[in-house]
Amino acid sequence: MATVTLMAVVNEEFGLDLDLDQMEPLLSFAAMRSELETRLTNG
C-alpha cells in the first residue's frame, strides 16, 4: 500500500508516469532521487 501511495504522490508532484514495475528498483531514497534527477533533466 505504501508503495502505491508513494508512486501516486511522485507521479502527481513531478508530472511523471511511473508504474509499479518501475518502482521496484527505487526502494531507497538515493535510488529514487537519482531516477527523478535523471528523468527531470532528460525530459
For each residue, the residues with C-beta under 8 A, 3 or more apart:
1: 4 5
2: 5 6
3: 6 7 20 23
4: 1 7 8 20
5: 1 2 8 9
6: 2 3 9 10 23
7: 3 4 10 11 18 19 20 23
8: 4 5 11 12
9: 5 6 12 13
10: 6 7 13 14 16 18 32 36
11: 7 8 14 15 16 17 18
12: 8 9 15
13: 9 10
14: 10 11 36 39 40
15: 11 12
16: 10 11 36 39
17: 11
18: 7 10 11 22 23
19: 7 22 23
20: 3 4 7 23 24
21: 24
22: 18 19 25 26
23: 3 6 7 18 19 20 26 27
24: 20 21 27
25: 22 31
26: 22 23 31 32 35
27: 23 24 31
28: 31 32
29: 32 33
30: 33 34
31: 25 26 27 28 34 35
32: 10 26 28 29 35 36
33: 29 30 36 37
34: 30 31 37 38
35: 26 31 32 38 39
36: 10 14 16 32 33 39 40
37: 33 34 40 41
38: 34 35 41 42
39: 14 16 35 36 42 43
40: 14 36 37 43
41: 37 38
42: 38 39
43: 39 40
